[in-house]
Amino acid sequence: MPAGIYDCHAHLADPRLAAELPQLLARSRAHGLRGVLAAAARLREWPVIAELVRREPGVLGALGLHPFFLDDWTPGLPGELRTRLLAEPRLRAVGEIGLDFWHGRQDRDRQHAAFTAQLAVACELRRPVVLHNRRSWPDFFAVWRELRTPPPGGVLHHFTGSRETARQALDLGLHLSFCGPLTWPQSRRLKTVAAWAPLDRLLTETDAPDLPAEPYRGSLSEPWQAGAVLAELARLKQQPLETVADAVAANFTTLFGDAGGNVPPDGKP
């Protein structure tokens, strides 16, 4: 697998990983991981990820506020997001942001406000976005189509939507990312979508430490296990693993830039 493994969405600031994070990343690199995007879900994770990208080879970062954690929201948060992104070149994206109506639509207006404000930062700074959407596709597409100048790309992380939803997203220039559930035997619809979607718009992820791939179910997932998702994509598309790995690596780099193999002592790329 010459291109290696790329995980476009891992929650490396999750406290469940904190005690063993350096060993986990070393293990992932030994298994072929070449790049991972560490995504924030809540405000307290922002400084953790900023420090992580300065310290760890191959790790890039994304900062954002997940719709489940709107209690962190303040009017000054978009300004802080802008400042932090400009301060560290290895923070490459805005995310994880989006809309989630799994528990109902009672906070729809708050979610829309937080989502659009963070999208505005991404548009201003010309940063790609890492997007979370659940039971919210009509709202999401409406918000995106209202953007005068959308961000320069984005990825629908842990995509589980229908082929029609995927088509709409692809028409807007977005990428689709698949994680562990793609490998689960019962994920028949998801496998059909992944087999159909164009290879130049696909990414792999783990959503670590959750949603492990089939061989690792029952344990916390780690970034190198995106290789199992890669293998399943190759099987579904009936293409050589190297071909799919090269395409996913190119897609990751197109969106987020070169992850780089090493970080110099001063932390600058």
Backbone as numpy.savetxt, mean C-alpha at the origin, in Angstrom:
# Nx Ny Nz CAx CAy CAz Cx Cy Cz
14.18 -15.52 -9.39 13.31 -14.33 -9.39 14.22 -13.09 -9.39
14.76 -12.70 -10.56 15.76 -11.63 -10.61 15.31 -10.32 -10.01
14.03 -9.95 -10.18 13.56 -8.65 -9.71 13.33 -8.63 -8.21
13.22 -9.78 -7.59 12.96 -9.84 -6.16 11.49 -9.65 -5.83
11.23 -9.51 -4.53 9.88 -9.38 -4.00 9.65 -7.93 -3.56
8.47 -7.40 -3.88 8.10 -6.04 -3.48 6.76 -6.09 -2.76
6.73 -5.51 -1.58 5.52 -5.44 -0.75 5.11 -3.97 -0.68
4.00 -3.63 -1.33 3.61 -2.22 -1.42 2.75 -1.77 -0.25
2.56 -2.64 0.75 1.71 -2.21 1.88 1.96 -3.10 3.07
2.72 -2.59 4.03 2.97 -3.32 5.27 2.91 -2.34 6.42
2.28 -2.75 7.51 2.15 -1.89 8.69 3.31 -2.17 9.64
4.47 -1.67 9.26 5.69 -1.96 10.03 5.76 -1.19 11.34
4.86 -0.24 11.55 4.78 0.45 12.84 3.81 -0.23 13.79
3.22 -1.33 13.38 2.29 -2.06 14.24 3.03 -2.58 15.47
2.50 -2.34 16.67 3.20 -2.78 17.89 3.43 -4.28 17.97
2.65 -5.07 17.24 2.86 -6.52 17.26 4.19 -6.92 16.62
4.75 -6.01 15.82 6.01 -6.31 15.14 7.21 -5.64 15.80
6.96 -4.74 16.74 8.01 -3.86 17.25 9.19 -4.63 17.83
8.93 -5.66 18.62 10.01 -6.33 19.35 11.00 -7.01 18.42
10.51 -7.44 17.25 11.37 -8.23 16.37 11.55 -7.58 15.01
11.25 -6.29 14.88 11.24 -5.67 13.56 12.59 -5.75 12.84
13.72 -5.42 13.46 15.00 -5.54 12.72 15.26 -6.96 12.21
14.97 -7.96 13.04 15.15 -9.34 12.61 14.18 -9.71 11.50
12.94 -9.22 11.60 11.94 -9.50 10.57 12.38 -8.94 9.23
12.90 -7.71 9.23 13.34 -7.10 7.98 14.58 -7.79 7.42
15.50 -8.17 8.30 16.67 -8.91 7.84 16.24 -10.25 7.23
15.30 -10.91 7.87 14.79 -12.19 7.36 14.11 -11.99 6.01
13.35 -10.90 5.88 12.66 -10.62 4.63 13.66 -10.37 3.50
14.70 -9.60 3.78 15.71 -9.37 2.75 16.40 -10.67 2.35
16.65 -11.54 3.33 17.28 -12.82 3.03 16.39 -13.69 2.14
15.07 -13.51 2.23 14.13 -14.26 1.41 13.87 -13.59 0.06
14.54 -12.48 -0.23 14.40 -11.87 -1.55 13.63 -10.58 -1.61
13.25 -10.02 -0.45 12.56 -8.73 -0.47 13.51 -7.63 -0.94
13.07 -6.85 -1.91 13.88 -5.76 -2.43 13.29 -4.38 -2.11
12.01 -4.34 -1.81 11.39 -3.07 -1.47 10.09 -3.28 -0.73
9.83 -2.41 0.25 8.58 -2.46 0.99 8.16 -1.04 1.30
6.88 -0.76 1.13 6.31 0.53 1.50 5.62 0.36 2.85
6.15 1.04 3.87 5.57 1.00 5.21 4.49 2.08 5.29
3.25 1.66 5.47 2.13 2.59 5.47 1.67 2.89 6.88
1.29 4.13 7.13 0.75 4.54 8.42 -0.77 4.42 8.40
-1.32 4.06 9.54 -2.77 4.05 9.70 -3.25 5.15 10.63
-2.38 5.52 11.58 -2.79 6.51 12.58 -1.63 7.46 12.87
-1.96 8.56 13.52 -1.01 9.65 13.70 0.23 9.23 14.47
0.07 8.42 15.51 1.22 8.04 16.34 2.25 7.22 15.57
1.86 6.66 14.41 2.79 5.87 13.62 3.69 6.71 12.72
3.35 7.99 12.52 4.11 8.81 11.58 5.58 8.93 11.97
5.93 9.29 13.21 7.35 9.39 13.54 8.07 8.04 13.51
7.35 6.98 13.82 7.96 5.65 13.77 8.38 5.31 12.35
7.49 5.57 11.40 7.80 5.26 10.00 8.88 6.18 9.46
8.86 7.46 9.86 9.90 8.39 9.42 11.28 7.93 9.87
11.38 7.43 11.08 12.65 6.91 11.58 13.02 5.61 10.88
12.05 4.78 10.62 12.29 3.48 10.00 12.88 3.63 8.60
12.33 4.54 7.80 12.82 4.69 6.42 14.24 5.25 6.39
14.62 6.00 7.42 15.99 6.52 7.49 16.98 5.43 7.86
16.50 4.43 8.57 17.39 3.44 9.18 17.51 2.14 8.38
16.42 1.71 7.75 16.37 0.36 7.19 16.50 0.35 5.67
17.41 -0.45 5.13 17.55 -0.57 3.67 16.27 -1.08 3.02
15.93 -0.51 1.89 14.82 -1.01 1.10 13.45 -0.62 1.58
13.37 0.18 2.65 12.07 0.56 3.20 11.74 2.00 2.81
10.59 2.18 2.16 10.04 3.50 1.88 8.80 3.68 2.76
8.30 4.92 2.83 7.19 5.17 3.73 6.04 5.93 3.10
4.86 5.75 3.70 3.66 6.51 3.35 3.00 6.96 4.65
2.60 8.21 4.70 1.94 8.76 5.88 0.51 9.15 5.54
-0.40 8.80 6.43 -1.79 9.17 6.24 -2.60 8.76 7.45
-3.88 9.06 7.40 -4.80 8.72 8.50 -5.93 7.86 7.95
-5.98 6.63 8.42 -6.99 5.65 8.04 -8.37 6.12 8.53
-9.44 5.83 7.78 -10.76 6.31 8.21 -11.24 5.74 9.53
-10.65 4.66 10.03 -11.05 4.14 11.33 -10.52 4.97 12.50
-9.56 5.85 12.23 -8.89 6.56 13.33 -9.10 8.07 13.25
-10.32 8.46 12.94 -10.62 9.89 12.78 -10.59 10.64 14.11
-10.51 9.93 15.23 -10.35 10.63 16.50 -9.00 11.35 16.55
-8.06 10.95 15.70 -6.76 11.63 15.60 -6.84 12.93 14.80
-7.95 13.14 14.12 -8.03 14.26 13.19 -8.05 15.60 13.91
-7.26 16.54 13.39 -7.29 17.93 13.82 -7.21 18.81 12.59
-7.63 20.06 12.66 -7.52 20.94 11.49 -6.09 21.11 11.01
-5.12 20.95 11.91 -3.73 21.13 11.52 -3.07 19.90 10.93
-3.79 18.77 10.88 -3.16 17.53 10.42 -2.68 17.60 8.97
-3.43 18.16 8.02 -2.90 18.24 6.66 -1.59 19.04 6.58
-1.48 20.10 7.36 -0.24 20.87 7.38 0.92 20.06 7.93
0.66 19.29 8.98 1.72 18.45 9.53 2.11 17.36 8.55
1.13 16.80 7.85 1.41 15.80 6.84 2.32 16.37 5.76
2.00 17.55 5.31 2.81 18.20 4.27 4.24 18.42 4.77
4.39 18.92 5.99 5.71 19.20 6.54 6.55 17.94 6.66
5.95 16.88 7.16 6.70 15.63 7.34 7.12 15.02 6.01
6.24 15.06 5.02 6.58 14.50 3.72 7.73 15.26 3.07
7.74 16.57 3.22 8.79 17.38 2.63 10.12 17.22 3.37
10.06 16.80 4.62 11.28 16.71 5.43 12.07 15.44 5.19
11.44 14.40 4.65 12.13 13.10 4.49 11.88 12.55 3.09
12.92 12.52 2.25 12.74 12.09 0.86 12.27 10.64 0.70
12.50 9.81 1.70 12.09 8.41 1.56 10.63 8.19 1.99
9.94 9.24 2.40 8.49 9.18 2.59 7.87 9.55 1.24
7.44 8.56 0.50 7.13 8.74 -0.91 5.65 8.91 -1.23
4.75 8.60 -0.29 3.33 8.57 -0.64 2.48 9.04 0.52
1.20 9.33 0.20 0.19 9.66 1.20 -0.69 8.42 1.38
-0.76 7.93 2.62 -1.57 6.75 2.83 -1.26 6.09 4.17
-2.13 5.43 4.67 -3.29 4.80 4.08 -4.50 5.69 4.32
-5.15 6.11 3.24 -6.30 6.98 3.35 -7.45 6.39 2.53
-8.67 6.85 2.82 -9.79 6.35 2.04 -11.11 6.48 2.78
-12.04 5.62 2.38 -13.39 5.62 2.93 -13.76 4.19 3.32
-14.41 4.04 4.47 -14.79 2.71 4.93 -16.13 2.79 5.64
-17.17 2.21 5.03 -18.51 2.24 5.60 -18.93 0.87 6.11
-17.96 0.07 6.50 -18.23 -1.27 7.02 -19.18 -1.22 8.22
-19.02 -0.20 9.05 -19.85 -0.07 10.25 -21.00 0.92 10.05
-21.28 1.27 8.81 -22.36 2.20 8.52 -21.84 3.53 8.00
-22.77 4.42 7.70 -22.41 5.69 7.05 -22.62 6.88 7.98
-22.70 6.61 9.28 -23.01 7.70 10.21 -21.91 8.77 10.25
-20.67 8.40 9.96 -19.60 9.40 9.97 -19.12 9.70 8.55
-20.03 9.54 7.59 -19.67 9.75 6.19 -19.05 11.12 5.95
-19.64 12.18 6.49 -19.14 13.53 6.24 -17.73 13.71 6.81
-17.47 13.17 8.00 -16.13 13.26 8.58 -15.12 12.50 7.73
-15.51 11.32 7.27 -14.60 10.55 6.44 -14.29 11.29 5.14
-15.32 11.84 4.51 -15.12 12.59 3.27 -14.17 13.77 3.50
-14.36 14.48 4.59 -13.54 15.66 4.86 -12.07 15.27 5.05
-11.82 14.21 5.83 -10.45 13.77 6.07 -9.82 13.24 4.79
-10.58 12.49 4.03 -10.07 11.92 2.79 -9.71 13.02 1.79
-10.61 13.95 1.57 -10.35 14.99 0.58 -9.21 15.91 1.01
-9.09 16.17 2.31 -8.00 17.03 2.78 -6.65 16.37 2.57
-6.56 15.07 2.80 -5.30 14.36 2.59 -5.01 14.20 1.10
-6.05 13.99 0.30 -5.86 13.96 -1.15 -5.31 15.29 -1.65
-5.77 16.38 -1.06 -5.29 17.70 -1.48 -3.79 17.84 -1.25
-3.28 17.29 -0.15 -1.84 17.32 0.10 -1.11 16.51 -0.95
-1.64 15.33 -1.27 -1.01 14.49 -2.30 -1.00 15.21 -3.65
-2.08 15.87 -3.98 -2.14 16.60 -5.25 -1.13 17.75 -5.26
-1.06 18.49 -4.16 -0.15 19.63 -4.09 1.31 19.19 -4.21
1.67 18.12 -3.50 3.06 17.67 -3.48 3.39 16.70 -4.60
2.38 16.35 -5.40 2.55 15.38 -6.49 3.07 14.06 -5.96
2.38 13.53 -4.95 2.73 12.24 -4.37 1.63 11.22 -4.70
2.01 9.97 -4.94 0.99 8.93 -5.12 0.26 8.66 -3.81
-0.85 7.97 -3.91 -1.67 7.71 -2.73 -1.89 6.21 -2.57
-1.98 5.80 -1.31 -2.29 4.42 -0.94 -3.71 4.42 -0.40
-4.60 3.72 -1.06 -6.04 3.91 -0.86 -6.71 2.70 -0.22
-7.53 2.99 0.78 -8.34 1.99 1.47 -9.80 2.29 1.18
-10.52 1.32 0.64 -11.94 1.53 0.37 -12.70 0.24 0.68
-13.79 0.39 1.43 -14.62 -0.76 1.73 -16.06 -0.29 1.83
-16.91 -0.94 1.06 -18.33 -0.57 0.97 -18.50 0.92 0.70
-17.65 1.45 -0.14 -17.63 2.90 -0.35 -17.30 3.28 -1.79
-17.39 2.34 -2.71 -16.90 2.62 -4.05 -17.60 3.78 -4.76
-18.93 3.91 -4.72 -19.55 5.06 -5.39 -19.04 6.39 -4.84
-18.91 6.48 -3.51 -18.40 7.71 -2.90 -16.96 7.95 -3.33
-16.14 6.89 -3.29 -14.74 7.04 -3.66 -14.59 7.54 -5.10
-15.27 6.90 -6.03 -15.14 7.31 -7.43 -15.64 8.73 -7.63
-16.70 9.12 -6.92 -17.22 10.49 -7.04 -16.18 11.50 -6.56
-15.52 11.22 -5.42 -14.50 12.13 -4.90 -13.34 12.22 -5.89
-12.89 11.09 -6.39 -11.71 11.08 -7.27 -11.99 11.86 -8.56
-13.17 11.68 -9.11 -13.49 12.34 -10.38 -13.67 13.85 -10.23
-13.86 14.31 -9.00 -13.97 15.75 -8.77 -12.62 16.44 -8.67
-11.54 15.66 -8.57 -10.21 16.25 -8.45 -9.81 16.92 -9.77
-9.41 18.16 -9.69 -8.98 18.85 -10.91 -7.68 18.27 -11.45
-6.74 18.06 -10.56 -5.46 17.46 -10.93 -5.20 16.32 -9.96
-5.57 15.08 -10.31 -5.40 13.96 -9.38 -3.93 13.75 -9.02
-3.66 13.04 -7.94 -2.29 12.68 -7.61 -1.66 11.88 -8.76
-0.35 11.85 -8.82 0.33 11.13 -9.91 0.35 9.63 -9.66
-0.82 9.05 -9.60 -0.92 7.62 -9.41 -1.39 7.26 -8.02
-1.85 6.04 -7.92 -2.31 5.53 -6.63 -2.55 4.04 -6.72
-2.66 3.42 -5.56 -2.88 1.98 -5.51 -4.05 1.68 -4.60
-4.95 0.84 -5.07 -6.05 0.34 -4.26 -5.51 -0.87 -3.50
-5.16 -0.63 -2.25 -4.50 -1.68 -1.48 -5.51 -2.75 -1.05
-5.02 -3.99 -0.93 -5.85 -5.14 -0.57 -7.14 -5.12 -1.39
-6.98 -5.12 -2.70 -8.15 -5.03 -3.56 -8.96 -6.32 -3.49
-10.27 -6.17 -3.26 -11.17 -7.33 -3.21 -12.44 -7.07 -4.00
-12.45 -6.02 -4.82 -13.66 -5.65 -5.53 -13.94 -6.52 -6.74
-15.02 -6.18 -7.42 -15.46 -6.92 -8.60 -14.63 -6.51 -9.82
-14.82 -7.23 -10.89 -14.14 -6.88 -12.15 -14.60 -5.51 -12.63
-15.87 -5.18 -12.47 -16.37 -3.88 -12.89 -15.74 -2.76 -12.07
-15.60 -2.96 -10.76 -14.93 -1.97 -9.91 -13.48 -1.83 -10.33
-12.83 -2.95 -10.60 -11.43 -2.91 -11.06 -11.32 -2.13 -12.36
-12.25 -2.35 -13.28 -12.20 -1.64 -14.57 -12.32 -0.14 -14.36
-13.23 0.29 -13.49 -13.38 1.72 -13.23 -12.09 2.31 -12.65
-11.48 1.56 -11.72 -10.24 2.04 -11.11 -9.12 2.13 -12.14
-9.00 1.12 -12.98 -7.97 1.12 -14.01 -8.19 2.27 -15.00
-9.45 2.55 -15.32 -9.75 3.66 -16.22 -9.31 4.99 -15.65
-9.21 5.08 -14.32 -8.76 6.30 -13.66 -7.24 6.33 -13.49
-6.56 5.31 -13.99 -5.11 5.28 -13.91 -4.55 4.68 -12.64
-5.39 4.03 -11.84 -4.95 3.48 -10.57 -4.40 2.07 -10.73
-3.58 1.65 -9.76 -3.06 0.30 -9.70 -3.90 -0.53 -8.71
-3.86 -1.84 -8.88 -4.53 -2.76 -7.99 -3.48 -3.58 -7.25
-3.65 -3.73 -5.95 -2.71 -4.53 -5.16 -3.45 -5.70 -4.53
-2.83 -6.87 -4.63 -3.40 -8.09 -4.06 -2.50 -8.58 -2.93
-3.13 -9.14 -1.91 -2.35 -9.67 -0.79 -2.79 -11.09 -0.48
-2.54 -11.55 0.74 -2.71 -12.94 1.09 -4.00 -13.60 0.64
-5.17 -12.95 0.77 -6.41 -13.62 0.37 -6.44 -14.10 -1.08
-5.61 -13.52 -1.97 -5.57 -14.02 -3.35 -5.17 -15.48 -3.39
-4.38 -15.92 -2.41 -3.89 -17.30 -2.40 -4.85 -18.27 -1.72
-5.88 -17.76 -1.07 -6.81 -18.63 -0.34 -7.69 -19.39 -1.35
-7.92 -20.66 -1.15 -8.69 -21.44 -2.12 -10.09 -20.90 -2.38
-10.71 -20.31 -1.36 -12.10 -19.86 -1.51 -12.23 -18.54 -2.25
-11.12 -17.88 -2.58 -11.19 -16.52 -3.18 -11.35 -16.60 -4.69
-12.41 -17.24 -5.14 -12.57 -17.50 -6.58 -12.79 -16.22 -7.38
-13.65 -15.32 -6.87 -13.89 -14.08 -7.63 -12.63 -13.25 -7.72
-11.90 -13.18 -6.62 -10.68 -12.39 -6.59 -9.65 -12.95 -7.57
-9.55 -14.26 -7.66 -8.62 -14.88 -8.60 -9.00 -14.53 -10.04
-10.30 -14.49 -10.31 -10.76 -14.15 -11.66 -10.37 -12.72 -12.02
-10.52 -11.80 -11.08 -10.16 -10.40 -11.33 -8.66 -10.28 -11.55
-7.86 -10.94 -10.72 -6.41 -10.85 -10.86 -5.93 -11.43 -12.18
-6.56 -12.52 -12.62 -6.18 -13.12 -13.90 -6.50 -12.20 -15.06
-7.58 -11.42 -14.92 -8.02 -10.52 -16.00 -7.25 -9.21 -16.04
-6.88 -8.67 -14.91 -6.30 -7.32 -14.84 -4.95 -7.27 -15.55
-4.61 -6.13 -16.17 -3.35 -6.02 -16.91 -2.14 -6.06 -15.98
-1.12 -6.77 -16.40 0.04 -6.99 -15.57 0.77 -5.69 -15.23
0.69 -4.71 -16.12 1.41 -3.46 -15.87 0.70 -2.54 -14.88
-0.36 -3.05 -14.23 -1.06 -2.25 -13.23 -1.25 -3.01 -11.92
-0.47 -4.08 -11.73 -0.65 -4.93 -10.55 0.52 -4.79 -9.59
0.19 -4.88 -8.30 1.18 -4.86 -7.24 0.87 -5.98 -6.25
1.87 -6.31 -5.44 1.70 -7.33 -4.40 1.95 -6.70 -3.04
1.32 -7.28 -2.02 1.48 -6.77 -0.66 1.18 -7.87 0.34
1.46 -7.56 1.60 1.09 -8.48 2.68 0.06 -7.88 3.62
-0.01 -6.55 3.72 -0.80 -5.90 4.77 -0.31 -6.36 6.13
0.98 -6.72 6.21 1.57 -7.23 7.44 1.24 -6.30 8.61
0.95 -6.91 9.76 1.09 -8.32 10.12 -0.17 -9.16 9.93
-1.13 -8.67 9.15 -2.39 -9.38 8.98 -2.47 -10.08 7.63
-3.55 -10.79 7.40 -3.91 -11.40 6.12 -2.79 -12.24 5.50
-2.26 -13.21 6.24 -1.18 -14.03 5.69 -1.64 -14.86 4.49
-0.71 -15.13 3.60 -0.98 -15.99 2.45 -1.21 -17.43 2.92
-1.78 -18.23 2.04 -2.22 -19.59 2.40 -1.15 -20.41 3.12
0.09 -20.42 2.68 1.06 -21.27 3.38 1.36 -20.82 4.81
1.00 -19.57 5.15 1.40 -19.01 6.45 0.22 -18.66 7.34
-0.96 -19.11 6.98 -2.15 -18.77 7.77 -2.01 -19.32 9.19
-2.47 -18.52 10.14 -2.33 -18.87 11.54 -1.18 -18.18 12.22
-0.39 -17.43 11.44 0.72 -16.67 12.01 0.67 -15.24 11.47
1.46 -14.35 12.06 1.55 -12.99 11.55 2.28 -12.99 10.21
1.81 -12.18 9.28 2.46 -12.12 7.98 3.69 -11.21 8.03
4.64 -11.46 7.13 5.87 -10.69 7.03 6.07 -10.27 5.58
6.78 -9.17 5.33 6.87 -8.64 3.97 7.36 -9.63 2.91
8.30 -10.50 3.25 8.81 -11.43 2.24 7.74 -12.39 1.74
6.66 -12.56 2.52 5.61 -13.49 2.12 4.76 -12.97 0.97
5.01 -11.72 0.53 4.40 -11.25 -0.71 4.84 -12.12 -1.88
5.91 -12.86 -1.71 6.34 -13.79 -2.75 5.30 -14.85 -3.06
4.51 -15.25 -2.06 3.45 -16.23 -2.31 2.35 -15.62 -3.17
2.06 -14.33 -2.98 1.08 -13.64 -3.81 1.61 -13.53 -5.24
2.89 -13.23 -5.37 3.53 -13.15 -6.67 3.42 -14.48 -7.42
3.68 -15.56 -6.71 3.59 -16.88 -7.33 2.17 -17.19 -7.78
1.18 -16.78 -6.97 -0.21 -17.02 -7.35 -0.60 -16.18 -8.57
-0.13 -14.95 -8.64 -0.38 -14.13 -9.83 0.19 -14.81 -11.07
1.41 -15.32 -10.96 2.03 -15.99 -12.11 1.22 -17.21 -12.52
0.74 -17.96 -11.53 -0.08 -19.14 -11.85 -1.37 -18.75 -12.54
-2.04 -17.73 -12.02 -3.32 -17.30 -12.59 -3.15 -16.76 -14.00
-2.05 -16.08 -14.25 -1.81 -15.49 -15.56 -1.09 -16.42 -16.51
-0.71 -17.58 -16.00 -0.02 -18.59 -16.81 1.21 -17.97 -17.48
1.98 -17.25 -16.68 3.21 -16.63 -17.15 4.35 -17.03 -16.23
5.60 -16.97 -16.73 6.73 -17.30 -15.88 6.80 -16.38 -14.66
7.22 -16.94 -13.54 7.33 -16.15 -12.32 8.24 -14.95 -12.52
9.33 -15.12 -13.27 10.26 -14.02 -13.50 9.60 -12.87 -14.24
8.72 -13.20 -15.19 8.02 -12.16 -15.96 7.11 -11.34 -15.06
6.37 -12.01 -14.19 5.46 -11.32 -13.29 6.24 -10.53 -12.24
7.33 -11.11 -11.73 8.15 -10.40 -10.75 8.75 -9.14 -11.33
9.21 -9.21 -12.57 9.78 -8.02 -13.23 8.72 -6.93 -13.39
7.49 -7.33 -13.76 6.42 -6.36 -13.96 6.03 -5.69 -12.64
5.89 -6.48 -11.58 5.51 -5.92 -10.28 6.61 -4.99 -9.77
7.86 -5.37 -9.95 8.96 -4.50 -9.54 8.91 -3.17 -10.30
8.65 -3.24 -11.60 8.57 -2.01 -12.39 7.39 -1.15 -11.95
6.26 -1.77 -11.63 5.09 -1.02 -11.19 5.36 -0.33 -9.85
6.00 -1.05 -8.93 6.35 -0.47 -7.64 7.25 0.75 -7.83
8.25 0.60 -8.68 9.20 1.70 -8.90 8.53 2.87 -9.61
7.63 2.58 -10.53 6.91 3.65 -11.22 6.12 4.50 -10.24
5.47 3.86 -9.27 4.64 4.59 -8.32 5.47 5.28 -7.23
6.42 4.56 -6.66 7.06 5.02 -5.43 8.54 5.35 -5.58
9.12 5.07 -6.73 10.54 5.31 -6.92 11.36 4.11 -6.48
12.65 4.23 -6.67 13.56 3.14 -6.34 13.68 3.01 -4.83
13.43 1.80 -4.32 13.56 1.58 -2.88 15.01 1.60 -2.44
15.92 1.27 -3.33 17.34 1.27 -2.99 17.70 0.10 -2.11
18.91 -0.39 -2.27 19.33 -1.52 -1.47 19.94 -1.13 -0.15
20.45 0.11 -0.06 21.14 0.53 1.16 20.78 1.96 1.51
20.84 2.27 2.77 20.63 3.64 3.25 21.94 4.10 3.86
22.55 5.18 3.34 23.80 5.67 3.91 23.63 6.11 5.36
24.75 6.27 6.10 24.66 6.61 7.52 23.88 7.88 7.83
23.88 8.85 6.91 23.16 10.09 7.20 21.67 9.96 6.93
21.24 8.80 6.43 19.83 8.57 6.22 19.28 9.12 4.93
20.11 9.76 4.13 19.63 10.33 2.87 19.81 9.34 1.73
18.87 9.31 0.76 18.97 8.35 -0.34 20.09 8.74 -1.31
